Amino acid sequence: MLDQTQVSDSSKPSNGVLLPISDEIRRHLLYTFGHDESHVNNNYRYRALAATVRDRVTKKWRKTRELFEQSDQRKVHYLSLEFLLGRSLNNAVQNLDLESPVREALQGYGVDLEEIADQELDAGLGNGGLGRLAACFLDSCANLQLPVVGYGIRYEFGMFHQLIENGRQVEAPDHWLRDGNPWEIERPEDTRTIRFYGHTQRSINEKGEQVSSLVDTHDLLAVPYDMPIPGYKNDTVNTLRLWKASTADVFNLAEFNSGNYTDAVVQMNNAEQISMVLYPNDSSENGKELRLKQQYFLVSASLQDIIAKWVEKNGDDFTKFGEQNCFQLNDTHPACAVPELMRLLMDEHGLEWDEAWKVTTSCMAYTNHTLLPEALERWSVALFSRLLPRLLEIIYDINAKFLKQVAKEYPGDVDVLRRVSLVEEGDQPHIRMAYLSIVGSFSVNGVAALHTGLLKKGLFADFYKIWPKKFNNKTNGVTQRRWLSHCNPGLRDLLNDTIGDKWEGDLVEMAKLAPLASDKAFQKKWIAVKQENKRRLAEHVLQHTGVEFMEDAIFDVQVKRIHEYKRQLLNVLHVVHLYDRIRRGDTKNMTPRCVLIGGKAAPGYHVAKLIVKLINNVASVVNNDPATKGLLRLAFFPNYRVSTMEIICPGTELSEQISTAGKEASGTGNMKFMMNGALTIGTLDGANIEIREKAGAENFFLFGLDAAGVVDIRKAYDPNGIIAGDEEIRRVMELIEGGTFNKNEPGIFDLLTSGLRNPQDQWVTMADFRSYIDAQQEAGDCYRDKERWNRMSILNSAHSGWFSSDRTIGQYADEIWSAKPLQGS
């Protein structure tokens, strides 16, 4: 224990000079948190260390903000309803190059960095890939020293905490802010007013022009909290600004004094609901309204924030606003930014329609993340009319002018007008948010080569014909700082000793590994790193699931959001197939296998939650059958999140990327696994295609139909014929349908099995099952040839350079944003 007598008021920093890290930790414990060092737990040690590290960020952060505000070059504002940051401490320690002094300082307390880092709760401000991508992008923007600010919502409760009870998913609150957030700084001076409901009032201004204004609105406040995003070993610290909803009046004093205590605080509660929970269940009308409120809240607060800073510097001259600002819409969630910017420019700053539209369409850019038509957001006109009446008027005006333009190009073609209209007509008309984003943006990009191609040919074909130059591809990437260097220290050290450390800033350097793929001495080191990572993962699985993984088995992993198109169901069908083989004694050439599945099902998604139940029931039967010992294990990892992936990713050997071809926009988990040397078993879907191209077809386990094949087979899809014609598949279905995995719960999986047998099954799972079984056998056979497997593993890592988010962001900056690194960073 450190000597407390060494601490005095003289340990406080003066003149902005920071003390050594050990002294700073001590100072924060005593003066910030009021704790005696001899009676303090690891949670307070974490908070003191976080405050110490943040102090070291602050000077660079302030300098970056000054450069950002003074610069006349184009600034980028990344609008996203999700930012799945995970933990911030290790990321900051790594990027600020503080690992050695931090570890040394913690030794005095008899703890290590990993113990302290485990005290931090994941900032679960996202559902999955979309939010994690946004976090990787912010990291890369800071690494490339680009002038980019992220804007999101400061959800009090993030993605729900997933519990498994009797095999079923149960949702519990994820109160990640319960102990506060030491990484944020409240900026109340930048609070903005957000206005809902009301109606539009027309009047004539002093120039004799008709102007519109909202009256009788329900107003609330958006209070910003800033989090630092440090670049990697440079002087840039960018900002993520998260908005919290509040109200000007804490409660109605008159109601309170009259004894009506409940109603006295209702206004405050209604306001704070907006930033209370990430993505409310929108199966009800109240849920839909709250979700649309969240989306408008984000964009209105963010746009007001940016415009206020513009006006402070330029007045109401918006001539160069589009030239100096770019808004990247991360999916359709921020689509309201298009009409809201129009409203602000016209109603608040007096621009005419044409001038405002020119500004808007010169600075909005839209990224699409889905090929599923049902996932494209649509909001009812009735809801829009009640909640955002002025925005609805503007959307109708945008649509009218757009359709007039289309009618000139396609005279008399009523079908085209109907297909591209921003308003989907019918008994209950809806606003098509993706179409609004396309019409209002100068750039529309997909996130993988296949995805972008399918957008052009299918989902947005009409728009592509109108604006072919507007569409472009930006294949996703992930940051190697978190997803290799931080999460896989053993491999990081091996790489640094072998090829140097430049890969941490430029992943293309990984190509230097390729010549070593067949080097037996290097393979031996590679295997040692992987085995240690597998040991750590096996301990983690045992701790959280009670399932014991055999460390000599192949670690076969699928972790991602539970959805029918991602086909966790196909994975568990294969486990049942292996179990059937074991029961029949057909174990010749069977490679021992440990299958790990993890992910959360949306609370209102019944089928996905039923898939979770099936996985857990199959696991219970398989793992408790003595015949499977040493051959097969299945575990469902509960509450999958970023910090869990940091353990799973390095220990994985076979990466399951098995979505129905033509359904996954990109995927990013596939890239993380590839970087860490996992081999992919997958379909030709999303970024899998590019992964296979980079790694080499011989280093990828391909199965299933391609996107065109999926479309073609649906014309005469006969899953029951496939089942009847393949004895092994038939046996799998008989085991499930016969109640082997639900003896005490008859019929609970009938919905899943009937879906598999349905000729209208859009995921065509049975069409790919035989090919999947064969590819899995190939993977198992390959695994037994250790030299071959490890050569393939090394080559996957060596060719992962393309999948760095640094490359992706470099393309955004050059080809969409026209953004340059901040001078002086």
Residue, then its C-alpha position, 0 to 999 in steps of 0.5 A: m500500500l502506498d504511504q499516505t504520509q506522502v500526500s499533501d496539498s502540495s500534490k495538487p497540480s499548479n499552473g496546469v502542470l500534471l503530476p506523475i500518474s501515481d500522484e494524480i491517482r492519489r490526488h483524485l482518490l483523496y480530493t475528488f472522491g474523498h477516499d482514504e487510500s487504505h480503505v478504497n475498492n477497485n471501483y474508486r481506483y478505476r474512477a481515480l485512474a479514469a480522471t487521471v487519464r482524462d486530465r492528460v487528454t484535456k490539453k490536447w482536446r482543448k487544442t483540437r477544439e480550437l483548431f476545429e473552430q478556427s479552421d475554414q476547411r470543411k468540417v464533418h458532423y457524424l449523426s448516428l443514433e448509435f455509438l457502441l463505444g464499449r469501455s473507454l479506459n483501455n482505449a485512452v491508455q493505449n492511444l495516449d501511450l500510457e500503458s507502461p506508466v499506468r501499470e507501474a502506478l497500479q503496482g503500488y496498489g497491488v492491482d493490474l490494469e486488467e482488474i481496474a479496467d473490468q470495473e468500467l461498464d460498457a457504454g452500450l449506446g447501440n444495438g450492434g454492428l451499426g453502433r460499433l461501426a460508428a465507434c470505429f469510425l470516430d477512432s479512425c477520424a481521430n487517428l487520421q486527424l480529421p475534423v469530425v464530431g460525432y453526435g448521438i444521444r446520451y441514453e441513461f439505459g443502453m442496450f438491455h442486459q440479457l439474462i437467460e432463464n430456463g433457456r429463454q432471453v429475459e431483458a433487464p435494464d442496462h444502467w451503464l451510468r449508475d456510477g456516473n461517467p468519468w469520461e464526459i464533460e457537461r456543456p450546459e452553455d450549449t443547451r438547445t431547445i427542441r420543439f414538438y407538436g404545435h402547429t404552423q402559423r403564417s405571417i408577413n415579415e418586414k420585407g413583405e414575405q410570408v414566413s412560417s413559425l411553430v406555435d403552441t409547441h411542447d418544448l424541452l431541452a437538449v443538454p450536451y455531454d462531450m466525450p473525448i475521442p483520442g487519436y493514436k499517439n498523436d495530438t488530436v482528440n476529437t469529440l463525441r457530443l451526446w444529448k440528454a433530454s431535460t425540461a426547463d421546469v423541474f416540476n409544476l410547483a402549483e400542482f405540487n403545492s396542491g398535493n398532486y405530487t404525481d402530476a407535479v413531475v410528469q413534465m420532467n418524466n415525459a421529457e427525460q423519456i427521450s434519452m432514457v432508453l436506447y431504441p424503445n420497443d416500437s411495436s406499440e404506437n407509444g413506442k413508435e412516437l418515442r422513437l421518432k422523438q428520439q430521431y428528431f431530438l438528435v438531429s434538431a439539437s445537433l443542427q442547432d448546435i452547428i448553426a449557432k456556431w456558424v452564425e456566431k462566426n458568419g452571421d446569417d450568411f450561409t453562402k459557404f455553409g455547405e462548402q464548409n460543413c458535411f453531415q453524414l447520416n448513419d442510416t435513416h435514423p437521422a433522416c429528419a436532418v434534411p427537412e429540419l435543416m430546411r426549417l432552420l434555414m428558412d424559418e429561423h434564418g430567412l433563406e428562400w426555399d431554393e437557397a435553403w435547398k441548395v445549401t441542404t443538398s450540398c452538405m447531406a450525405y447518406t449511408n445505407h446499412t440494410l438490404l431488407p425492405e422491411a428494415l427501411e424506416r417508414w413513419s405514418v403521416a398521421l404520427f408526423s402530422r401530430l408530432l412534427p407538423r412543420l417538418l411534414e409540410i416541408i417533406y411534402d414540398i420536397n416531394a412535390k418538387f422532386l416528383k415534378q422533376v421526375a415527371k419531366e424525365y419520365p413523362g406519363d410514367v405514373d408507376v415511376l412517380r409512385r415508386v419514388s415518391l417520398v410519401e407511400e400512399g394508401d389507407q395510412p400513408h407513410i413517409r419513406m425515410a430512406y427516400l427522403s435521405i436519398v433526395g436530400s443528399f449529394s452522396v448515397n453509399g453502401v457499405a460493401a461492394l455487393h451491397t452497393g451493387l444490389l442497392k443500384k440494381g434493386l432497392f434504389a434502382d429508380f433513384y440510381k437511374i435518376w442520379p447515377k453519380k450520387f451512388n458510391n461504395k465504401t466498404n466498412g472497416v474496423t479499427q485495429r487499435r481496439w480489435l487487434s492491438h488492445c484485445n490481443p496483446g499476445l499477437r500484438d507483441l508477436l507482430n511488433d517483434t516480427i514486422g514492427d509496430k507500424w501496422e497499428g497506424d497502417l494495417v497494410e503493414m500486415a502484408k509483411l506476414a505473408p512470407l512467414a505463413s509457411d515458416k515453421a518457427f513462426q507458426k510455432k509462435w503463432i500457435a502459442v499465442k492462439q492457444e493462450n487466447k483459447r485458454r482465456l476464452a475457455e475460462h470466460v465461457l466456463q465462468h459465464t455459462g458453466v460449459e467446459f470447452m476442450e482447448d484442443a478442439i476447434f473453437d467455432v464461433q458466431v456472435k452477432r445480433i440474433h436475426e433470422y437472416k443471420r441464420q443462427l438457426l442454420n448453425v444450431l441445425h449443424v450442431v444437431h447434425l453432429y450430435d446425431r452422428i455421435r449418437r449413431g457412432d459415426t465419429k470417424n474423422m470427426t474433429p472435436r468442436c466447441v461451438l459458441i453462439g452469442g447475441k441479443a434478440a430484439p425484445g419484440y422479435h418472437v422468432a429470434k427469441l425462440i431461436v435463443k431458446l432452441i440453442n440453449n435447449v440443444a446445448s443442455v441436451v448435447n452437453n449432458d450426454p456422456a457420448t459427446k464428451g471430448l467431441l462436442r460442446l455448445a454454449f450460448f454466451p449471455n449478454y454479448r457486448v463489446s468487452t466480451m468480444e474483446i475476449i472472444c475475438p482473439g480465441t476464435e478459430l472458425s468465424e461463422q458468417i452464414s447469412t442468406a446471400g444478398k441480406e447482410a449489408s457488410g458485417t464487421g465481426n467478420m473483419k475482426f475475426m480475420m485480423n486475429g487469424a480466424l478462418t471464415i466459413g461463410t456465404l457470398d454475402g456482404a463483405n465476405i466476398e471481399i474477405r475471400e478475395k483478399a485472403g484467397a479462395e483457398n483460405f476461406f470455407l465457402f458454401g451456399l447459394d450466391a445472391a442471384g441463386v437465392v433469387d432464382i431458387r425462390k421461384a420453385y423452392d421446395p424445402n420439404g423435398i430437400i429434407a426428404g431427399d437427404e437422410e442426414i437432414r431428415r434425421v436432424m428435423e426428426l430430432i427437433e420435431g420429435g421433441t428431443f430438445n423439448k420433452n417437457e415443453p411440447g410444440i414450442f419449436d413448431l414455429l421454427t420447424s414450420g418456417l424451415r419447411n415453408p416454401q416461402d421461407q425467404w432465408v432459404t435455410m434448407a437450400d444451403f444446409r447440405s452445402y454447409i454440412d460439407a463445408q463444415q466437414e472440410a473445415g474440420d478436416c483442415y483443422r486436423d492438419k495443423e500446419r495447413w490450418n496455421r498457414m491459412s490463419i496467418l494469411n488471413s491476418a496478413h491480408s486483412g489490411w483492406f479492412s481497417s476503418d482507417r482505409t474506409i474513413g480515408q475514402y469517406a474523407d477523400e471521396i465524399w467529405s472533401a475533408k483534410p487533416l486539421q493543420g497543426s494537429 
